[in-house]
Amino acid sequence: MNTDVLRQAERLQRDAALQGFDWTALADLWPKLDEEIAELKEAVAQTADRQLDELGDLLFMVVNIARHLGLDPADALAAANAKFARRYAYVMADEATLPPLGDPARLDAMEARWRQAKRERP
């Protein structure tokens, strides 16, 4: 994701907020987030264009929550990427001991390692 797009979303939201078009309480944002998630779930059975539209709305809402929390969404995503990479490296460190690709037990084994990585490498 291009951080310029995140910055643009923040600017659009700040400009709208300056004109009074904004939720004033963080508590008001959670139902809207739930609504956007539900719309994306519904879009899964629809066209790719509809899915893209709903995913965009969800991401825009997440940027809005970050703005209300006073957090930088690009920094949050960068931290999440680093955390995922660290934990995934742990999961794959001994790949030879995992069940082979295509074996349904592989995902279970990887998930167990993921939970262990969460405990050992927060």
N, CA, C and O of each residue as an XYZ file, in Angstrom:
488
protein
N       0.849     -1.176      0.000
C       0.000      0.000      0.000
C       0.889      1.231      0.000
O       1.872      1.315      0.736
N       0.535      2.139     -0.806
C       1.268      3.389     -0.922
C       0.875      4.305      0.236
O      -0.308      4.577      0.443
N       1.881      4.787      1.001
C       1.563      5.655      2.140
C       0.931      6.968      1.692
O       0.229      7.610      2.473
N       1.173      7.379      0.434
C       0.522      8.594     -0.069
C      -0.995      8.449     -0.052
O      -1.707      9.423      0.191
N      -1.485      7.265     -0.304
C      -2.925      7.029     -0.311
C      -3.470      7.136      1.119
O      -4.559      7.666      1.337
N      -2.710      6.634      2.077
C      -3.123      6.771      3.474
C      -3.149      8.243      3.873
O      -4.081      8.698      4.536
N      -2.127      8.976      3.467
C      -2.061     10.415      3.784
C      -3.226     11.167      3.131
O      -3.801     12.073      3.732
N      -3.565     10.787      1.910
C      -4.688     11.429      1.224
C      -5.994     11.170      1.986
O      -6.808     12.078      2.150
N      -6.188      9.943      2.444
C      -7.391      9.619      3.216
C      -7.443     10.463      4.486
O      -8.500     10.980      4.846
N      -6.313     10.602      5.159
C      -6.272     11.433      6.366
C      -6.617     12.893      6.045
O      -7.386     13.530      6.764
N      -6.044     13.406      4.968
C      -6.316     14.801      4.574
C      -7.794     15.011      4.261
O      -8.394     15.994      4.696
N      -8.371     14.093      3.513
C      -9.788     14.197      3.188
C     -10.640     14.210      4.460
O     -11.576     14.999      4.586
N     -10.303     13.336      5.383
C     -11.059     13.244      6.628
C     -10.864     14.490      7.490
O     -11.817     14.981      8.094
N      -9.637     15.001      7.550
C      -9.380     16.218      8.337
C     -10.120     17.409      7.731
O     -10.705     18.214      8.457
N     -10.095     17.520      6.412
C     -10.810     18.620      5.749
C     -12.310     18.541      6.042
O     -12.942     19.555      6.339
N     -12.864     17.357      5.959
C     -14.289     17.178      6.245
C     -14.576     17.511      7.713
O     -15.587     18.137      8.030
N     -13.676     17.086      8.602
C     -13.867     17.352     10.035
C     -13.869     18.856     10.316
O     -14.634     19.335     11.153
N     -13.017     19.589      9.621
C     -12.983     21.046      9.804
C     -14.312     21.693      9.443
O     -14.628     22.782      9.923
N     -15.084     21.027      8.602
C     -16.387     21.529      8.194
C     -17.526     20.914      9.020
O     -18.704     21.116      8.726
N     -17.145     20.162     10.056
C     -18.146     19.570     10.938
C     -18.665     18.223     10.490
O     -19.571     17.675     11.117
N     -18.111     17.675      9.418
C     -18.555     16.370      8.918
C     -17.624     15.303      9.490
O     -16.697     14.844      8.823
N     -17.890     14.919     10.743
C     -17.009     13.992     11.439
C     -17.748     13.452     12.659
O     -18.632     14.116     13.202
N     -17.393     12.276     13.076
C     -17.883     11.754     14.335
C     -17.042     12.398     15.425
O     -15.832     12.553     15.259
N     -17.654     12.770     16.517
C     -16.907     13.449     17.568
C     -16.367     12.488     18.613
O     -15.419     12.819     19.325
N     -16.951     11.315     18.712
C     -16.513     10.345     19.717
C     -16.032      9.066     19.047
O     -16.636      8.574     18.094
N     -14.943      8.547     19.566
C     -14.414      7.285     19.049
C     -15.473      6.183     19.125
O     -15.541      5.326     18.244
N     -16.281      6.202     20.156
C     -17.327      5.180     20.322
C     -18.287      5.151     19.140
O     -18.878      4.111     18.847
N     -18.449      6.284     18.458
C     -19.339      6.337     17.296
C     -18.758      5.623     16.080
O     -19.486      5.296     15.143
N     -17.458      5.383     16.093
C     -16.798      4.788     14.931
C     -16.932      3.269     14.879
O     -16.917      2.686     13.795
N     -17.063      2.623     16.034
C     -17.092      1.151     16.046
C     -18.283      0.586     15.278
O     -18.107     -0.356     14.506
N     -19.485      1.125     15.459
C     -20.605      0.600     14.654
C     -20.388      0.821     13.154
O     -20.783     -0.011     12.337
N     -19.768      1.931     12.802
C     -19.493      2.193     11.385
C     -18.477      1.182     10.848
O     -18.605      0.707      9.719
N     -17.473      0.856     11.655
C     -16.497     -0.164     11.255
C     -17.201     -1.501     11.050
O     -16.956     -2.188     10.059
N     -18.076     -1.871     11.987
C     -18.843     -3.117     11.847
C     -19.666     -3.113     10.561
O     -19.756     -4.128      9.871
N     -20.264     -1.969     10.246
C     -21.071     -1.830      9.023
C     -20.215     -2.055      7.780
O     -20.630     -2.743      6.847
N     -19.022     -1.473      7.772
C     -18.137     -1.624      6.609
C     -17.663     -3.068      6.454
O     -17.535     -3.567      5.336
N     -17.405     -3.732      7.570
C     -17.008     -5.143      7.521
C     -18.154     -5.986      6.956
O     -17.934     -6.858      6.115
N     -19.363     -5.722      7.417
C     -20.534     -6.466      6.930
C     -20.731     -6.252      5.432
O     -21.052     -7.193      4.704
N     -20.541     -5.021      4.973
C     -20.704     -4.739      3.541
C     -19.641     -5.458      2.711
O     -19.926     -5.921      1.607
N     -18.431     -5.552      3.230
C     -17.395     -6.285      2.508
C     -17.723     -7.776      2.469
O     -17.513     -8.427      1.445
N     -18.226     -8.312      3.555
C     -18.622     -9.725      3.569
C     -19.685     -9.998      2.520
O     -19.626    -11.011      1.824
N     -20.652     -9.105      2.403
C     -21.705     -9.261      1.394
C     -21.129     -9.172     -0.018
O     -21.584     -9.867     -0.926
N     -20.131     -8.317     -0.194
C     -19.548     -8.093     -1.520
C     -18.761     -9.293     -2.032
O     -18.494     -9.386     -3.230
N     -18.390    -10.200     -1.159
C     -17.617    -11.378     -1.579
C     -18.367    -12.160     -2.648
O     -17.747    -12.740     -3.540
N     -19.683    -12.180     -2.571
C     -20.495    -12.910     -3.547
C     -20.817    -12.059     -4.774
O     -21.568    -12.489     -5.649
N     -20.251    -10.850     -4.840
C     -20.562     -9.946     -5.943
C     -19.334     -9.758     -6.832
O     -18.401    -10.559     -6.789
N     -19.340     -8.710     -7.624
C     -18.263     -8.485     -8.587
C     -16.984     -8.020     -7.908
O     -17.001     -7.539     -6.775
N     -15.883     -8.173     -8.619
C     -14.597     -7.704     -8.117
C     -14.626     -6.191     -7.905
O     -14.021     -5.692     -6.956
N     -15.320     -5.457     -8.774
C     -15.429     -4.008     -8.594
C     -16.132     -3.671     -7.285
O     -15.711     -2.771     -6.558
N     -17.191     -4.390     -6.994
C     -17.925     -4.162     -5.743
C     -17.052     -4.509     -4.536
O     -17.065     -3.799     -3.531
N     -16.303     -5.592     -4.638
C     -15.404     -5.995     -3.560
C     -14.340     -4.924     -3.325
O     -14.040     -4.574     -2.184
N     -13.776     -4.410     -4.412
C     -12.755     -3.367     -4.314
C     -13.328     -2.119     -3.652
O     -12.680     -1.505     -2.805
N     -14.542     -1.747     -4.041
C     -15.210     -0.585     -3.473
C     -15.405     -0.753     -1.966
O     -15.108      0.157     -1.193
N     -15.897     -1.903     -1.558
C     -16.163     -2.137     -0.140
C     -14.878     -2.272      0.669
O     -14.815     -1.818      1.812
N     -13.858     -2.890      0.090
C     -12.570     -2.966      0.779
C     -12.003     -1.561      0.973
O     -11.452     -1.249      2.029
N     -12.138     -0.723     -0.040
C     -11.687      0.660      0.076
C     -12.407      1.395      1.184
O     -11.787      2.136      1.946
N     -13.717      1.195      1.281
C     -14.491      1.831      2.351
C     -14.008      1.373      3.728
O     -13.904      2.173      4.658
N     -13.717      0.088      3.844
C     -13.226     -0.453      5.110
C     -11.873      0.161      5.469
O     -11.660      0.576      6.608
N     -10.969      0.219      4.505
C      -9.650      0.807      4.762
C      -9.772      2.285      5.127
O      -9.066      2.768      6.011
N     -10.661      2.995      4.451
C     -10.888      4.406      4.742
C     -11.374      4.565      6.194
O     -10.962      5.486      6.899
N     -12.242      3.665      6.616
C     -12.747      3.714      7.992
C     -11.638      3.427      8.987
O     -11.589      4.055     10.045
N     -10.754      2.506      8.680
C      -9.634      2.190      9.568
C      -8.706      3.399      9.692
O      -8.214      3.693     10.781
N      -8.470      4.094      8.591
C      -7.670      5.322      8.647
C      -8.369      6.353      9.529
O      -7.711      7.078     10.276
N      -9.684      6.421      9.449
C     -10.455      7.349     10.274
C     -10.282      7.023     11.759
O     -10.127      7.925     12.582
N     -10.311      5.746     12.093
C     -10.105      5.342     13.487
C      -8.700      5.724     13.931
O      -8.517      6.239     15.034
N      -7.712      5.477     13.086
C      -6.338      5.860     13.425
C      -6.255      7.363     13.686
O      -5.599      7.799     14.631
N      -6.914      8.139     12.856
C      -6.908      9.603     13.018
C      -7.503      9.988     14.361
O      -6.964     10.846     15.060
N      -8.615      9.357     14.722
C      -9.245      9.666     16.007
C      -8.398      9.214     17.192
O      -8.482      9.802     18.270
N      -7.600      8.195     17.007
C      -6.700      7.731     18.065
C      -5.407      8.543     18.113
O      -4.623      8.418     19.055
N      -5.189      9.372     17.097
C      -3.949     10.139     17.032
C      -2.758      9.302     16.600
O      -1.614      9.605     16.941
N      -3.038      8.245     15.844
C      -1.987      7.335     15.386
C      -1.785      7.478     13.886
O      -2.701      7.856     13.155
N      -0.590      7.176     13.445
C      -0.270      7.203     12.024
C      -0.572      5.823     11.445
O       0.069      4.846     11.831
N      -1.536      5.724     10.524
C      -1.887      4.402      9.997
C      -0.740      3.741      9.235
O      -0.627      2.515      9.234
N       0.103      4.531      8.595
C       1.247      3.944      7.878
C       2.237      3.338      8.868
O       2.794      2.269      8.616
N       2.458      4.014      9.988
C       3.342      3.468     11.019
C       2.744      2.192     11.613
O       3.461      1.224     11.866
N       1.436      2.196     11.831
C       0.769      1.016     12.388
C       0.894     -0.175     11.441
O       1.159     -1.297     11.871
N       0.701      0.083     10.148
C       0.812     -0.999      9.168
C       2.253     -1.485      9.049
O       2.488     -2.686      8.924
N       3.208     -0.579      9.085
C       4.623     -0.971      9.032
C       4.976     -1.850     10.236
O       5.694     -2.841     10.098
N       4.474     -1.485     11.404
C       4.728     -2.289     12.604
C       4.071     -3.661     12.483
O       4.656     -4.670     12.878
N       2.860     -3.698     11.940
C       2.170     -4.979     11.750
C       2.925     -5.856     10.748
O       3.027     -7.069     10.934
N       3.450     -5.245      9.693
C       4.248     -5.999      8.710
C       5.467     -6.613      9.371
O       5.776     -7.784      9.153
N       6.166     -5.815     10.186
C       7.375     -6.304     10.857
C       7.035     -7.430     11.826
O       7.755     -8.425     11.911
N       5.933     -7.267     12.554
C       5.509     -8.297     13.506
C       5.153     -9.583     12.765
O       5.543    -10.673     13.184
N       4.410     -9.456     11.661
C       4.055    -10.645     10.885
C       5.315    -11.336     10.363
O       5.441    -12.556     10.466
N       6.244    -10.563      9.807
C       7.471    -11.148      9.252
C       8.249    -11.896     10.332
O       8.765    -12.986     10.084
N       8.335    -11.321     11.515
C       9.052    -11.942     12.634
C       8.377    -13.260     13.030
O       9.043    -14.280     13.207
N       7.070    -13.225     13.165
C       6.354    -14.424     13.583
C       6.319    -15.490     12.484
O       6.431    -16.682     12.767
N       6.165    -15.058     11.244
C       6.139    -16.017     10.138
C       7.508    -16.693      9.986
O       7.583    -17.882      9.677
N       8.569    -15.945     10.201
C       9.911    -16.541     10.155
C      10.033    -17.638     11.211
O      10.654    -18.671     10.966
N       9.447    -17.416     12.370
C       9.440    -18.416     13.431
C       8.661    -19.653     12.977
O       9.106    -20.783     13.177
N       7.497    -19.428     12.367
C       6.660    -20.538     11.887
C       7.428    -21.382     10.874
O       7.343    -22.610     10.892
N       8.170    -20.731     10.000
C       8.839    -21.435      8.906
C      10.280    -21.831      9.215
O      10.959    -22.395      8.356
N      10.756    -21.546     10.426
C      12.158    -21.809     10.767
C      12.552    -23.267     10.568
O      13.681    -23.554     10.173
N      11.653    -24.169     10.832
C      11.938    -25.595     10.675
C      10.889    -26.192      9.746
O      10.151    -27.105     10.118
N      10.841    -25.658      8.533
C       9.812    -26.017      7.566
C       9.778    -27.510      7.267
O       8.711    -28.063      6.998
N      10.910    -28.155      7.312
C      10.987    -29.576      6.968
C      10.150    -30.439      7.909
O       9.767    -31.551      7.546
N       9.862    -29.944      9.109
C       9.073    -30.738     10.056
C       7.567    -30.515      9.898
O       6.768    -31.178     10.559
N       7.185    -29.598      9.039
C       5.763    -29.357      8.786
C       5.197    -30.424      7.852
O       5.924    -30.962      7.017
N       3.924    -30.730      7.985
C       3.302    -31.616      6.994
C       3.445    -30.996      5.598
O       3.559    -29.776      5.484
N       3.441    -31.798      4.556
C       3.650    -31.263      3.205
C       2.497    -30.365      2.752
O       1.382    -30.438      3.267
N       2.804    -29.530      1.783
C       1.764    -28.685      1.184
C       0.630    -29.570      0.690
O       0.860    -30.641      0.127
N      -0.597    -29.109      0.909
C      -1.767    -29.877      0.499
C      -2.326    -30.746      1.608
O      -3.489    -31.147      1.554
N      -1.513    -31.042      2.613
C      -1.977    -31.834      3.757
C      -2.764    -30.901      4.679
O      -2.238    -29.874      5.108
N      -4.016    -31.245      4.987
C      -4.817    -30.375      5.857
C      -4.180    -30.134      7.234
O      -4.471    -29.127      7.879
N      -3.333    -31.030      7.675
C      -2.679    -30.879      8.977
C      -1.615    -29.780      8.959
O      -1.187    -29.312     10.014
N      -1.194    -29.373      7.777
C      -0.147    -28.347      7.676
C      -0.605    -27.029      8.314
O       0.127    -26.424      9.097
N      -1.797    -26.600      7.978
C      -2.280    -25.339      8.524
C      -2.399    -25.410     10.047
O      -2.063    -24.450     10.741
N      -2.871    -26.534     10.565
C      -2.976    -26.688     12.017
C      -1.596    -26.599     12.676
O      -1.436    -25.956     13.714
N      -0.614    -27.242     12.070
C       0.745    -27.208     12.616
C       1.315    -25.791     12.553
O       1.973    -25.332     13.486
N       1.053    -25.112     11.448
C       1.541    -23.741     11.313
C       0.844    -22.812     12.309
O       1.471    -21.923     12.885
N      -0.441    -23.025     12.501
C      -1.196    -22.202     13.462
C      -0.668    -22.411     14.877
O      -0.578    -21.458     15.651
N      -0.318    -23.654     15.223
C       0.253    -23.929     16.549
C       1.578    -23.177     16.721
O       1.833    -22.594     17.775
N       2.407    -23.195     15.693
C       3.673    -22.455     15.757
C       3.419    -20.950     15.837
O       4.134    -20.226     16.530
N       2.394    -20.491     15.122
C       2.048    -19.059     15.159
C       1.673    -18.639     16.591
O       2.115    -17.597     17.075
N       0.866    -19.451     17.247
C       0.475    -19.140     18.630
C       1.704    -19.125     19.545
O       1.804    -18.293     20.447
N       2.627    -20.045     19.306
C       3.861    -20.072     20.086
C       4.693    -18.824     19.789
O       5.269    -18.232     20.702
N       4.757    -18.424     18.530
C       5.505    -17.223     18.165
C       4.893    -15.986     18.829
O       5.619    -15.085     19.250
N       3.580    -15.941     18.922
C       2.917    -14.805     19.584
C       3.321    -14.722     21.059
O       3.478    -13.633     21.612
N       3.486    -15.889     21.682
C       3.909    -15.901     23.087
C       5.385    -15.529     23.243
O       5.761    -14.812     24.170
N       6.206    -16.025     22.327
C       7.653    -15.861     22.466
C       8.209    -14.626     21.755
O       9.260    -14.116     22.144
N       7.525    -14.141     20.726
C       8.006    -13.009     19.937
C       6.881    -12.000     19.691
O       6.434    -11.802     18.562
N       6.445    -11.377     20.769
C       5.326    -10.439     20.598
C       5.719     -9.336     19.669
O       4.916     -8.444     19.395
